[in-house]
Amino acid sequence: MNDFLTWIDSRNAQWSNPTGFLAVTSINWLDETPQTFDDVTGSWWAMDHEVHAVGFEGADERVWNLALGSEITEPTGSGVLEIASRGGRIILRPRNPNSAALSRFDGAKTFDYDPQLSVTATLVADEKQVGVSSFAGELGNNYESPGRLRFELKGETLELIGFKRPDPKALWVIFRDATSGKSTYGTGRSVSATNIEGDQWSIDFNKSANFPCSYTDFATCPLAPRENYLNVAIEGGEKTPPFRVTSSGLQDQ
């Protein structure tokens, strides 16, 4: 239980980060035509992954060269600006510590801890690449999977595809369940699996985490693959947030 409370503290620290996703005030896609934006100074354009700006924070022309899939941040008078490569394109995301979403946030909403949602899974080897779509449309990625995690929950035998992480003792799982679109966010949540020994892995669904897309339209989060849709209700972890950031402002949800 103490571990669960520590996890909640870590989630609250992430969401309340003054330059985190609740600080993002817009998402702006660059192309070869110079553009200006209400919450970013200067004029911006991109030639492939070479990013140009004139007048950014009062400076003359500046140029950044980004690697595919990478991101950098630049300080601004009101916070930071994220310049990122996503799906082969360049985006700008200004992050303001005085954003309406950060002011509204008062802690992640979670289910009460349920010990039955902490399970042991067996990894069924099935090495392959799995295509995962994105909340932002055509920005999907292929993730490496070592196989399927098979476990018992609520009297059923269930399986979820796990994805490799830099840590070989950890797997990442993106899933939907019977609560998705009801008490939890519709596109799914994520949970970590930790290796116990051999093909045995521990999954605690009480630590099912929301993606930034549950709070904001200005994110490019992965969607649960069809193979990871569960018919059972996982009433553990983070619930649907009470508000959402949109281009029209903050809205209840």
C-alpha positions in Angstrom: 0.0 0.0 0.0 2.8 2.4 0.8 4.3 1.7 -2.6 0.9 2.6 -4.2 0.9 5.9 -2.3 4.5 6.6 -3.5 3.3 6.0 -7.0 0.4 8.5 -6.6 2.9 11.0 -5.3 5.1 10.4 -8.4 2.1 10.9 -10.7 1.1 14.1 -9.0 4.7 15.4 -9.3 4.7 14.6 -13.0 1.3 16.3 -13.7 2.2 19.4 -11.6 5.6 19.9 -13.3 5.7 23.6 -14.2 7.1 22.7 -17.7 5.2 19.4 -18.1 2.3 18.5 -20.3 -0.3 20.5 -18.3 1.9 23.6 -19.0 1.5 23.1 -22.8 -0.6 25.9 -24.3 -0.6 24.8 -28.0 0.8 22.4 -30.5 2.1 23.9 -33.8 3.2 21.9 -36.9 5.9 23.5 -39.0 6.5 23.2 -42.8 8.6 25.1 -45.3 6.4 28.2 -45.1 7.2 30.7 -42.3 4.5 30.9 -39.7 3.8 32.9 -36.6 1.9 31.8 -33.5 0.1 33.6 -30.7 2.1 32.1 -27.9 5.5 31.7 -29.5 7.7 34.7 -30.5 9.2 34.9 -33.9 8.6 33.4 -37.3 9.2 29.7 -37.8 9.7 27.2 -40.6 11.3 23.8 -41.1 13.3 22.2 -44.0 13.0 18.6 -43.1 14.6 18.5 -39.6 16.4 21.8 -40.0 14.4 24.2 -37.9 14.6 28.0 -38.5 13.3 31.0 -36.5 13.6 34.7 -36.9 12.8 36.9 -34.0 12.5 34.1 -31.4 12.9 35.9 -28.0 14.2 38.9 -29.9 17.1 37.1 -31.6 18.2 37.1 -35.2 17.8 34.0 -37.3 18.5 30.8 -35.3 18.8 27.2 -36.7 18.4 23.9 -35.0 19.1 20.4 -36.5 17.0 17.7 -34.8 17.5 14.0 -35.0 14.5 12.0 -36.0 12.2 11.4 -32.9 14.2 13.8 -30.7 13.3 17.0 -28.9 15.0 20.0 -27.4 13.8 22.8 -25.1 14.6 26.5 -25.3 14.0 29.0 -22.4 11.4 31.7 -23.0 10.2 34.7 -21.1 7.1 32.7 -20.0 8.6 29.2 -19.5 10.1 26.9 -22.2 9.5 26.0 -25.8 9.7 22.4 -26.9 10.9 21.8 -30.4 10.3 18.2 -31.3 10.4 15.7 -34.1 7.2 13.6 -34.2 6.3 11.2 -37.0 8.9 12.7 -39.3 7.5 16.3 -38.8 8.5 19.2 -36.5 6.2 20.6 -33.8 6.5 23.5 -31.4 4.9 23.2 -27.9 5.2 26.2 -25.7 5.0 25.4 -22.0 3.9 28.1 -19.5 4.0 27.5 -15.7 1.0 29.9 -15.4 -1.3 27.8 -17.7 -4.9 27.3 -16.8 -4.5 23.6 -16.6 -1.7 23.7 -14.0 -3.9 26.1 -12.0 -6.8 23.7 -12.1 -4.9 20.5 -11.3 -5.4 19.4 -7.7 -4.2 15.8 -7.8 -4.7 12.7 -10.0 -8.0 11.0 -9.6 -7.5 7.3 -8.9 -9.4 4.2 -7.8 -8.9 2.8 -4.3 -6.1 0.2 -4.0 -7.3 -3.3 -4.8 -4.8 -6.1 -4.0 -6.5 -8.5 -6.5 -5.2 -6.2 -9.3 -1.6 -7.1 -8.6 -0.9 -10.2 -10.7 1.9 -12.5 -11.8 2.1 -13.1 -15.5 3.9 -15.6 -17.7 5.7 -14.2 -20.7 4.8 -16.3 -23.8 7.6 -15.7 -26.2 6.6 -14.2 -29.6 9.2 -11.8 -30.8 7.8 -9.3 -33.3 7.3 -5.6 -34.2 3.9 -4.3 -33.4 2.4 -1.2 -35.1 1.0 1.3 -32.6 -1.2 4.2 -33.8 -1.1 7.7 -32.4 -3.7 10.1 -30.9 -2.4 12.6 -33.4 -3.4 10.6 -36.5 -0.6 9.3 -38.8 2.2 9.4 -36.2 2.2 5.7 -35.3 5.3 3.8 -34.4 6.5 0.2 -34.5 7.5 -1.2 -31.1 9.5 -4.3 -30.3 7.7 -6.9 -28.4 9.2 -10.1 -26.8 5.8 -11.7 -26.5 2.5 -11.8 -24.6 2.0 -11.6 -20.9 -0.5 -14.2 -19.8 -2.2 -13.9 -16.4 -5.4 -14.7 -14.4 -7.7 -11.9 -13.4 -11.4 -12.0 -12.2 -11.6 -15.7 -13.1 -10.4 -15.2 -16.7 -7.1 -16.0 -18.5 -6.0 -12.8 -20.2 -3.1 -11.8 -22.4 -1.5 -8.4 -23.2 1.4 -7.7 -25.6 4.4 -6.2 -23.8 6.9 -3.8 -25.3 10.6 -3.7 -24.6 12.1 -0.9 -22.5 15.8 0.1 -22.2 15.7 -1.8 -18.9 15.6 -5.5 -19.8 13.8 -6.2 -16.5 10.8 -4.0 -17.5 8.1 -4.2 -20.1 5.6 -1.5 -21.1 2.0 -2.4 -21.7 -0.6 -0.1 -23.4 -4.1 -1.4 -22.9 -7.8 -0.7 -23.0 -10.4 -2.4 -20.7 -14.2 -2.3 -20.0 -13.7 1.0 -18.0 -12.2 2.8 -21.0 -14.4 5.7 -22.2 -16.4 5.4 -19.0 -14.6 5.9 -15.7 -11.1 5.9 -17.4 -9.9 7.6 -20.5 -11.1 6.2 -23.8 -7.9 5.6 -25.7 -6.3 3.5 -23.0 -3.7 3.6 -20.2 -0.3 2.1 -19.6 1.2 -0.1 -16.9 4.7 -1.6 -16.3 5.6 -5.2 -15.9 8.6 -6.1 -13.8 10.6 -9.3 -14.2 10.5 -11.6 -11.2 12.6 -14.5 -12.5 12.8 -16.3 -15.8 9.5 -15.9 -17.7 7.6 -14.7 -14.6 6.6 -11.0 -14.5 4.7 -8.8 -12.0 2.0 -6.4 -13.1 0.2 -4.1 -10.6 -2.8 -2.6 -12.4 -3.3 -0.3 -9.4 -0.5 1.7 -11.1 -2.3 2.0 -14.5 -1.3 5.4 -15.7 -2.9 8.0 -18.0 -1.2 9.4 -21.0 -0.9 13.2 -21.5 -3.7 12.9 -24.1 -6.1 12.2 -21.3 -5.7 15.8 -20.2 -4.8 17.7 -23.4 -5.4 17.9 -27.2 -1.8 19.1 -27.5 -0.1 15.7 -27.2 0.8 12.8 -29.6 0.3 9.8 -27.4 0.2 6.1 -28.5 -3.1 4.2 -28.7 -3.7 0.8 -27.3 -3.2 -1.9 -30.0 -6.3 -3.9 -30.8 -4.7 -7.0 -29.3 -4.6 -5.3 -26.0 -8.3 -4.6 -25.6 -9.6 -6.4 -22.5 -13.3 -7.2 -21.8 -12.8 -7.1 -18.0 -13.0 -3.9 -16.0 -9.7 -2.8 -14.6 -10.8 -0.5 -11.8 -7.4 0.5 -10.7 -5.0 3.3 -11.3 -5.9 6.7 -12.8 -9.4 7.7 -13.7 -10.6 10.1 -16.4 -9.3 13.6 -15.5 -12.1 16.1 -14.6 -10.9 18.6 -17.2 -9.3 18.8 -20.7 -7.2 21.4 -22.5 -8.4 22.2 -26.0 -7.8 24.9 -28.6 -10.9 26.6 -27.2 -9.6 26.5 -23.7 -10.2 24.4 -20.6 -13.3 22.1 -20.7 -14.9 19.8 -18.2 -15.0 16.1 -19.1 
